[in-house]
Amino acid sequence: MKLNIRVNPLINIIIAIAFIFFCSFSFLKSPLKQKDANNDDGIKLIIPTFLGNEERNYYGNIAPESFDIIWKTNLGCGQTIFPNKDQEVRDMCGAGWTGQALLVEDQGELFLIQGAYDYNLRKIKARTGEVVWKYPYEDVIKSTGCVWVNPNKAKDDPDKIVIFQGSRRGFEVPLYEKYIFSYRAISFRTGKELWRYNSVYGGSFSRDVDGTALIVDDTIFLGLETGDFVKLNPNPDSAQIIDSYKQPVEFFKQALYTKEDIQAHRRNVVIESAPSLLDNFIFVTSGAGYLYKYDRNSGLFDIQFKTGSDMDGSPIITRDKKVLISIEKEYIPGKGGAMLIDPTKHKDSCVVWFYPTGDKHFVSWQGGIIGSCAINDKYISENNNSLAAFVGIDGYLYVVENEFINPYDSVKGPCDKILYPQPQEIFKYETGPSISTPIFTKDRLIVLTYEGLYMFEYDKNCNFSLLEKNSKIRGEATPIIHYGRLFVASRDGNLYCLGKLIKNEEWRIKNYFF
């Protein structure tokens, strides 16, 4: 007997698309190692920290097909004091560096967390752009926060999910004020403040917190613009009331600079980067010009390498367990650029390669790379080329082969004395200056600069081509992507959701996983 079964064609299409996506992305590594990140509580930490994970090398999954505007949400403007000799007051709109949105799924709904220049931290519905709540700070929010799931709370507790977010010190607040609470813990579900941390004055010219924390074993590791590196207890239930303020327990604090550094860098010894995790070591870059390695077993810091220049970009961990850093053109005789470090080797022999970028005066910078580098390691198989991408102040996007050194080429390093090998250049394109971090997928590279938003395509042979440019969306924040949607804050005052505009049944199919 022959069975006659009728199947809805739409269901067949959805199943087919699901299978294709599964096969295409089955090699993607987990974006996060944090325990309890994806659990039975209905919580999924999709992009819960700057550059996605503890290795700072994950940017989302599937790139958009185009830059059509799905929605935009106004982030407003605010005034802040620019830390130069004139203490200039500036009006700033939208979001700045690093300014990356966080993406969390809670009980089946996707939410963005976005800080802005209007002093507010926002929780936003990712599908529509609707603002759920706003939490006000006393100054602009430049940095990217991070999200933690409290294992001590029940799944339906309103404070189960916590955001840790820094800001500038407070508009017109004196540097020497007793309390400057430029780092806060905020409830993800309610927008309620859970504790605030006092950034105590040190040797630098700043008490801002523009860096992003690293959370390991339910412990916060964070660099401050005071030049200090701190270890905090994130749990609000363990916080203590001090002078009427609920403040977190500080396990330790260590200055990552010397008196000589303060003089040589004119008090610019701030830490603005996000620490990275490699095995049992934490790596952090500093404004004093060092790449530090912190041993979690011994609790000791070692200088892995000294560049001598300011380093605001975060250290990036590669698939072969090396550390990729970005170097500014400041306080050094040579050029800034990108440098790959082998942390298993002594600091005198740990440089694998160095790629210098051009010198160019732009705003207050002189050249080099201000932001972080990007790599495609989370999006490729073991046999594919490992690529690194970065945009210099000189206005060029560079893509190099991360694991292939040009045997016939060497170049002077930042000190302008020692010769280092140089990686193979794959692609170079004039995009305009940027301090944003490019983002990779398996076949796309997306770049935000001060001249526009770019999307490039690349194939298995590392051939790159420009697919689209939007000249109206500009700035310095780092984008994220999620199943064909791109989220990015612009200096025009808006947070954008971009992708391909589609309708009806096609929309349902294309957004099945969104």
C-alpha positions as CSV (number, residue, x, y, z in Angstrom):
1,M,0.0,0.0,0.0
2,K,1.4,3.4,-0.9
3,L,1.1,6.1,1.7
4,N,0.1,9.6,0.5
5,I,1.6,12.1,2.9
6,R,1.2,15.8,2.3
7,V,4.0,18.0,3.8
8,N,3.9,21.8,4.0
9,P,6.6,23.1,1.5
10,L,7.5,25.9,4.0
11,I,8.5,23.2,6.6
12,N,10.7,21.5,4.0
13,I,12.4,24.7,3.2
14,I,13.0,25.5,6.8
15,I,14.4,22.0,7.5
16,A,16.7,22.3,4.5
17,I,18.0,25.7,5.6
18,A,18.6,24.4,9.1
19,F,20.6,21.5,7.7
20,I,22.7,23.8,5.6
21,F,23.4,26.1,8.4
22,F,24.4,23.2,10.7
23,C,26.8,21.8,8.2
24,S,28.3,25.1,7.3
25,F,28.9,26.2,10.9
26,S,29.5,22.9,12.6
27,F,33.2,23.7,12.9
28,L,32.6,27.0,14.7
29,K,34.2,26.9,18.2
30,S,32.1,27.8,21.2
31,P,32.3,31.6,21.6
32,L,32.5,31.4,25.4
33,K,34.2,29.2,28.1
34,Q,32.5,30.9,31.1
35,K,30.7,28.2,33.1
36,D,26.9,28.5,33.2
37,A,27.1,30.6,30.0
38,N,24.5,28.5,28.2
39,N,22.5,26.5,30.6
40,D,19.0,25.2,31.5
41,D,18.0,28.6,32.9
42,G,16.9,29.9,29.5
43,I,20.0,32.1,29.3
44,K,22.4,32.2,26.4
45,L,25.4,34.5,26.5
46,I,25.9,35.0,22.7
47,I,28.3,37.9,22.7
48,P,28.7,38.7,26.4
49,T,32.0,40.6,26.3
50,F,34.3,42.7,24.1
51,L,35.3,40.7,21.0
52,G,33.0,37.9,22.1
53,N,35.0,35.6,24.4
54,E,38.0,35.2,26.7
55,E,40.3,34.9,23.7
56,R,38.9,38.1,22.1
57,N,38.4,36.5,18.7
58,Y,34.7,35.9,18.2
59,Y,32.4,38.4,16.5
60,G,29.1,36.6,15.8
61,N,28.1,33.9,13.2
62,I,26.6,34.9,9.8
63,A,27.2,38.2,8.1
64,P,24.4,40.3,6.6
65,E,23.8,40.1,2.9
66,S,23.5,43.9,2.6
67,F,23.5,47.1,4.7
68,D,19.7,47.8,4.5
69,I,18.5,49.5,7.7
70,I,16.2,47.2,9.6
71,W,15.8,49.6,12.5
72,K,17.7,52.3,14.2
73,T,17.5,53.6,17.8
74,N,18.7,57.0,18.9
75,L,21.4,57.0,21.5
76,G,21.5,60.7,22.0
77,C,24.5,63.1,22.8
78,G,26.4,64.2,25.8
79,Q,29.2,66.5,26.9
80,T,32.6,65.3,28.3
81,I,36.0,66.7,29.0
82,F,38.7,65.7,26.6
83,P,41.8,64.8,28.6
84,N,44.3,67.2,26.9
85,K,46.2,70.1,28.3
86,D,43.3,72.5,27.6
87,Q,40.7,70.2,29.2
88,E,38.4,70.8,26.3
89,V,34.7,70.2,26.6
90,R,33.3,68.3,23.7
91,D,29.8,67.3,22.5
92,M,29.7,63.7,21.4
93,C,26.9,61.6,19.9
94,G,26.1,57.9,19.6
95,A,28.7,55.7,21.0
96,G,32.5,55.6,20.8
97,W,35.4,53.3,21.2
98,T,35.2,50.4,22.0
99,G,31.4,50.7,22.1
100,Q,30.5,47.2,21.0
101,A,27.0,45.9,21.8
102,L,26.5,42.8,23.9
103,L,24.0,40.2,22.9
104,V,22.2,37.9,25.3
105,E,19.2,35.6,25.0
106,D,16.9,35.5,28.0
107,Q,13.9,33.3,28.1
108,G,13.7,33.0,24.3
109,E,14.2,36.7,23.5
110,L,17.3,38.5,22.3
111,F,18.5,41.6,23.9
112,L,21.4,44.1,23.3
113,I,23.3,46.0,25.9
114,Q,24.7,49.3,24.6
115,G,26.5,52.2,26.4
116,A,26.3,55.7,24.8
117,Y,27.6,59.2,24.9
118,D,24.4,60.5,26.5
119,Y,25.6,58.9,29.8
120,N,23.1,56.0,29.6
121,L,23.4,52.2,29.5
122,R,20.5,50.7,27.6
123,K,18.9,47.3,27.3
124,I,17.4,47.0,23.8
125,K,15.2,44.4,22.1
126,A,17.4,43.0,19.3
127,R,14.5,42.3,17.0
128,T,12.8,45.7,17.1
129,G,15.3,48.2,18.6
130,E,12.8,49.0,21.5
131,V,14.5,50.3,24.6
132,V,13.6,48.2,27.7
133,W,15.4,50.3,30.3
134,K,18.1,53.0,30.7
135,Y,20.6,53.3,33.6
136,P,22.2,56.8,34.0
137,Y,25.9,57.3,34.6
138,E,27.6,60.6,35.4
139,D,29.6,60.8,32.2
140,V,29.9,59.3,28.8
141,I,30.1,55.6,28.3
142,K,32.8,54.6,25.8
143,S,33.6,51.1,26.6
144,T,32.1,47.7,26.1
145,G,30.7,46.0,29.2
146,C,30.5,42.3,30.0
147,V,27.8,39.9,31.3
148,W,27.9,37.3,34.0
149,V,25.4,34.7,35.1
150,N,25.4,34.5,38.9
151,P,25.5,30.8,39.9
152,N,24.2,31.7,43.4
153,K,20.9,32.9,42.1
154,A,17.8,31.0,41.1
155,K,16.9,31.1,37.4
156,D,14.0,33.4,37.9
157,D,15.8,35.8,40.2
158,P,15.7,39.4,38.8
159,D,19.4,39.7,39.5
160,K,20.4,36.4,38.0
161,I,22.2,38.1,35.1
162,V,24.6,41.0,35.8
163,I,26.2,43.6,33.6
164,F,29.6,45.1,34.5
165,Q,30.1,48.4,32.7
166,G,32.6,51.3,33.0
167,S,32.4,55.0,32.2
168,R,34.4,58.2,32.3
169,R,34.9,59.6,35.7
170,G,32.1,62.1,35.7
171,F,31.5,65.4,33.9
172,E,33.3,68.2,35.7
173,V,34.2,65.9,38.6
174,P,37.7,66.7,40.0
175,L,40.4,64.1,39.4
176,Y,41.2,64.1,43.1
177,E,37.7,63.5,44.4
178,K,37.5,60.9,47.1
179,Y,35.0,58.7,45.4
180,I,34.7,58.3,41.6
181,F,32.5,55.3,40.8
182,S,33.4,54.8,37.2
183,Y,32.6,51.0,37.3
184,R,29.2,49.6,38.1
185,A,27.3,46.3,38.4
186,I,23.8,46.5,36.9
187,S,21.0,44.0,36.9
188,F,20.4,42.8,33.3
189,R,16.7,42.1,33.9
190,T,15.8,45.2,35.8
191,G,18.4,47.9,35.2
192,K,18.9,48.3,38.9
193,E,22.4,49.2,40.3
194,L,23.9,46.3,42.3
195,W,27.2,47.8,43.3
196,R,29.7,50.5,42.3
197,Y,33.5,50.5,42.4
198,N,35.7,53.4,43.3
199,S,38.5,53.9,40.9
200,V,41.1,55.3,43.3
201,Y,43.5,57.9,42.1
202,G,47.0,56.6,41.1
203,G,49.8,57.6,38.9
204,S,47.9,58.3,35.7
205,F,46.0,61.3,34.5
206,S,42.7,59.4,34.5
207,R,40.2,57.6,36.7
208,D,38.0,56.4,33.9
209,V,37.2,52.8,33.2
210,D,37.2,52.3,29.4
211,G,38.4,48.7,29.5
212,T,36.4,45.5,29.5
213,A,36.6,42.9,32.3
214,L,37.7,39.3,31.9
215,I,35.6,36.9,34.1
216,V,37.2,33.6,35.0
217,D,35.9,31.2,37.7
218,D,33.3,33.8,38.8
219,T,36.1,36.4,39.4
220,I,36.6,39.8,37.7
221,F,40.0,40.7,36.2
222,L,40.0,44.4,35.1
223,G,42.5,47.0,34.0
224,L,41.7,50.6,35.0
225,E,42.8,53.9,33.6
226,T,44.5,54.6,36.9
227,G,47.1,52.2,35.5
228,D,46.1,49.5,38.1
229,F,45.0,45.9,37.4
230,V,42.4,44.7,39.9
231,K,40.7,41.4,40.9
232,L,37.1,41.8,42.2
233,N,34.4,39.6,43.5
234,P,31.4,40.1,41.1
235,N,28.7,38.8,43.5
236,P,26.5,41.6,44.7
237,D,25.6,39.5,47.8
238,S,29.2,39.8,48.9
239,A,29.5,43.5,48.4
240,Q,30.0,45.7,51.4
241,I,28.4,49.0,52.5
242,I,31.1,51.6,52.7
243,D,30.2,55.3,53.3
244,S,26.6,54.5,52.3
245,Y,27.7,52.9,49.0
246,K,27.5,49.2,48.2
247,Q,31.0,48.3,46.9
248,P,32.5,45.0,45.7
249,V,35.2,43.1,47.5
250,E,38.6,43.8,46.0
251,F,40.9,40.8,46.2
252,F,44.0,42.6,44.9
253,K,45.3,45.6,43.0
254,Q,48.6,46.1,41.3
255,A,50.1,49.0,39.4
256,L,51.3,48.0,35.9
257,Y,53.7,50.9,35.5
258,T,56.9,52.3,37.2
259,K,57.8,55.9,38.3
260,E,60.0,56.0,35.2
261,D,57.0,55.1,33.0
262,I,55.0,58.0,34.5
263,Q,57.7,60.5,33.5
264,A,58.4,59.0,30.1
265,H,54.7,58.8,29.1
266,R,53.7,62.0,30.8
267,R,51.3,60.2,33.2
268,N,49.6,58.3,30.3
269,V,49.9,54.9,31.8
270,V,46.2,54.1,31.5
271,I,44.9,50.6,30.8
272,E,42.1,50.7,28.3
273,S,42.3,47.1,26.9
274,A,40.5,43.9,27.7
275,P,42.5,41.1,29.3
276,S,42.7,37.8,27.5
277,L,42.9,34.2,28.7
278,L,45.3,31.6,27.4
279,D,45.4,28.4,29.4
280,N,46.2,29.5,33.0
281,F,47.6,32.9,32.0
282,I,46.0,36.2,31.6
283,F,47.5,38.7,29.2
284,V,47.0,42.5,29.4
285,T,48.4,45.4,27.4
286,S,49.1,48.7,29.1
287,G,49.5,52.4,28.3
288,A,53.0,52.2,29.9
289,G,54.0,50.1,26.9
290,Y,54.1,46.5,28.2
291,L,52.4,43.2,27.4
292,Y,52.0,41.6,30.8
293,K,51.5,37.9,31.6
294,Y,49.7,37.1,34.9
295,D,50.0,33.6,36.2
296,R,46.8,32.5,37.9
297,N,48.6,29.8,39.9
298,S,51.3,32.0,41.4
299,G,49.4,35.3,41.3
300,L,52.5,37.0,39.8
301,F,52.9,39.3,36.9
302,D,55.8,39.0,34.3
303,I,56.7,41.4,31.5
304,Q,56.2,39.3,28.4
305,F,57.4,42.1,26.1
306,K,58.1,45.9,26.2
307,T,57.1,48.0,23.1
308,G,57.6,51.3,24.8
309,S,54.5,52.7,23.1
310,D,50.9,53.1,24.3
311,M,48.8,50.0,23.7
312,D,45.1,50.5,23.9
313,G,44.2,47.5,21.8
314,S,43.4,44.2,23.5
315,P,45.7,41.1,23.2
316,I,44.2,38.5,20.8
317,I,44.8,34.8,21.3
318,T,45.4,32.8,18.1
319,R,44.6,29.1,17.4
320,D,48.3,28.2,17.8
321,K,48.4,29.9,21.3
322,K,50.2,33.0,20.3
323,V,49.3,36.6,21.3
324,L,48.6,39.3,18.7
325,I,49.0,42.9,19.9
326,S,48.5,46.3,18.3
327,I,51.0,49.2,18.9
328,E,50.4,52.9,18.6
329,K,53.0,55.4,17.3
330,E,53.6,57.2,20.5
331,Y,56.7,57.6,22.7
332,I,58.8,55.4,20.3
333,P,61.3,56.3,17.5
334,G,60.0,53.6,15.2
335,K,56.6,52.8,13.7
336,G,53.5,51.3,15.3
337,G,51.7,48.3,13.9
338,A,50.7,44.7,14.6
339,M,53.0,42.2,16.4
340,L,52.7,38.5,17.0
341,I,54.2,37.2,20.3
342,D,55.1,33.6,21.3
343,P,54.5,33.6,25.1
344,T,56.4,30.3,25.6
345,K,59.6,32.1,24.7
346,H,61.8,34.6,26.6
347,K,60.9,38.3,26.1
348,D,64.2,38.8,24.1
349,S,63.2,36.2,21.5
350,C,59.3,36.0,21.7
351,V,58.5,38.2,18.6
352,V,57.2,36.0,15.8
353,W,56.6,38.9,13.4
354,F,56.0,42.6,13.2
355,Y,54.0,44.5,10.6
356,P,54.4,48.3,10.7
357,T,51.7,50.7,9.5
358,G,52.3,54.1,8.1
359,D,52.8,57.3,10.2
360,K,50.0,59.9,9.9
361,H,48.8,62.7,12.1
362,F,45.0,62.2,12.7
363,V,43.2,63.9,15.7
364,S,45.7,63.4,18.5
365,W,47.4,60.2,17.0
366,Q,50.6,60.0,15.0
367,G,50.1,56.5,13.4
368,G,50.1,52.8,14.3
369,I,47.1,50.9,15.4
370,I,44.8,52.2,18.2
371,G,42.2,49.5,18.2
372,S,42.5,45.7,18.3
373,C,43.4,43.3,15.6
374,A,40.9,40.7,14.3
375,I,41.6,37.1,13.3
376,N,39.5,34.5,11.4
377,D,40.5,31.5,13.5
378,K,37.0,30.8,14.9
379,Y,35.6,30.6,11.4
380,I,37.9,28.3,9.5
381,S,39.0,24.7,9.5
382,E,42.5,23.6,10.5
383,N,43.6,23.5,6.9
384,N,42.6,27.1,6.1
385,N,44.7,30.2,6.2
386,S,44.8,32.0,9.5
387,L,44.4,35.7,8.7
388,A,44.8,38.9,10.8
389,A,43.2,42.2,9.9
390,F,43.7,45.7,11.3
391,V,43.1,49.3,10.3
392,G,45.9,51.9,10.9
393,I,45.6,55.6,11.6
394,D,47.2,55.9,8.2
395,G,43.8,55.0,6.7
396,Y,44.5,51.6,5.4
397,L,43.0,48.2,6.1
398,Y,45.6,45.5,6.2
399,V,45.2,41.7,6.0
400,V,48.2,39.4,6.6
401,E,48.8,35.7,6.8
402,N,49.1,35.0,10.5
403,E,51.1,31.8,10.3
404,F,53.3,32.5,7.3
405,I,56.4,34.7,7.5
406,N,58.0,36.2,4.4
407,P,61.5,34.6,4.4
408,Y,62.9,37.4,2.3
409,D,61.6,40.4,4.3
410,S,62.4,41.9,7.7
411,V,61.6,45.2,9.2
412,K,62.7,47.4,12.1
413,G,60.6,47.1,15.2
414,P,59.0,49.9,17.3
415,C,62.3,50.7,18.9
416,D,63.7,51.3,15.4
417,K,66.7,49.1,16.2
418,I,65.9,45.4,16.2
419,L,64.9,43.6,13.0
420,Y,61.9,41.3,13.0
421,P,60.4,39.0,10.4
422,Q,57.4,40.3,8.6
423,P,54.2,38.3,7.7
424,Q,52.9,37.8,4.2
425,E,50.6,40.7,3.2
426,I,47.3,39.4,1.6
427,F,45.3,42.5,1.1
428,K,45.5,46.3,1.5
429,Y,42.7,48.8,1.0
430,E,42.3,52.5,1.7
431,T,39.3,52.8,4.1
432,G,40.1,55.9,5.9
433,P,41.4,56.0,9.5
434,S,39.8,53.9,12.2
435,I,40.2,52.8,15.8
436,S,37.4,50.2,15.5
437,T,38.2,46.5,15.4
438,P,37.4,44.7,12.1
439,I,35.2,41.6,12.3
440,F,35.5,38.3,10.4
441,T,33.1,35.6,9.4
442,K,33.9,32.5,7.3
443,D,33.8,34.6,4.1
444,R,33.3,38.3,5.1
445,L,35.3,41.0,6.7
446,I,33.4,44.1,8.0
447,V,35.2,47.3,8.9
448,L,33.9,50.6,10.5
449,T,36.0,53.7,9.9
450,Y,35.6,57.4,10.2
451,E,34.7,57.4,6.5
452,G,32.1,54.7,6.4
453,L,31.1,51.1,7.0
454,Y,32.7,48.5,4.6
455,M,31.9,44.8,3.8
456,F,34.5,42.7,2.0
457,E,34.1,39.2,0.7
458,Y,37.0,36.7,0.6
459,D,37.4,33.2,-0.8
460,K,39.4,30.1,0.2
461,N,42.3,31.5,-1.8
462,C,42.3,34.7,0.2
463,N,41.1,36.9,-2.6
464,F,39.3,40.0,-1.2
465,S,36.8,42.2,-2.9
466,L,34.6,45.1,-1.7
467,L,30.9,44.2,-1.6
468,E,29.3,47.3,-0.1
469,K,30.1,50.6,1.6
470,N,27.8,52.8,3.6
471,S,29.3,56.3,3.9
472,K,26.6,57.6,6.3
473,I,27.4,55.2,9.1
474,R,30.7,56.2,10.6
475,G,32.5,56.0,13.8
476,E,34.8,54.0,16.1
477,A,32.6,51.4,17.8
478,T,33.1,47.7,16.9
479,P,30.2,45.9,15.2
480,I,28.7,42.5,16.0
481,I,26.7,40.1,13.8
482,H,24.0,37.5,14.4
483,Y,22.3,35.4,11.8
484,G,22.3,38.0,9.0
485,R,22.0,41.0,11.2
486,L,24.7,43.5,12.0
487,F,24.5,45.8,15.0
488,V,26.7,48.9,15.2
489,A,26.7,52.2,17.0
490,S,27.4,55.3,14.8
491,R,28.7,58.7,15.7
492,D,25.6,60.1,14.1
493,G,23.8,59.4,17.3
494,N,22.1,56.0,16.4
495,L,22.5,52.3,17.0
496,Y,21.8,50.5,13.8
497,C,20.5,47.0,12.9
498,L,21.5,46.3,9.4
499,G,20.8,43.4,7.0
500,K,18.7,42.5,3.9
501,L,15.2,43.8,3.9
502,I,12.8,40.9,3.1
503,K,9.1,40.3,3.5
504,N,6.5,37.8,4.5
505,E,7.3,34.1,4.2
506,E,10.9,34.8,3.0
507,W,11.5,36.9,6.2
508,R,10.3,33.9,8.3
509,I,12.7,31.6,6.5
510,K,15.7,33.9,6.6
511,N,15.1,34.7,10.3
512,Y,14.3,31.2,11.5
513,F,17.3,31.2,13.8
514,F,17.2,34.8,14.9
